[in-house]
Amino acid sequence: MKSTSQKSGYLRGDTVMKKASVLKKIKGGKTVKIDVEIDDGKIHDIVISGDFFVYPQEALEELENKLKGCSLNEAKSILKEYAEKITVLGFTLDDVAELLEKAFKA
């Protein structure tokens, strides 16, 4: 399993908003990627994409919206909560938590 990341930052008001794009190749050839903007230690925007399936389909967008405004620890709790609500094929929500950790540390 391999992961890569890119980061950048830009000014937003008096603070620097951090942007990160983190990709993980999952065993079996699948990929999961997050593009995230972090402002003052909180997720401002996030997109989860890759080569996978999520059921029900609307759950991924709902999850992304739920993660907005969260700290890393809050996001991890939400991901654990959603692991019981949705079915993912091709990755796990633990993979997303791992990618978020990398993005916050970038």
Protein Blocks (a to p, Z undefined) as FASTA:
>chain_A
ZZddddddddehjbccdddddddddehhiacddddddeehiafbdcdedjdddddfklmm
mmmmmmgopafklmmmmmmmmmmmpccehiafklmmmmmmmmmmZZ
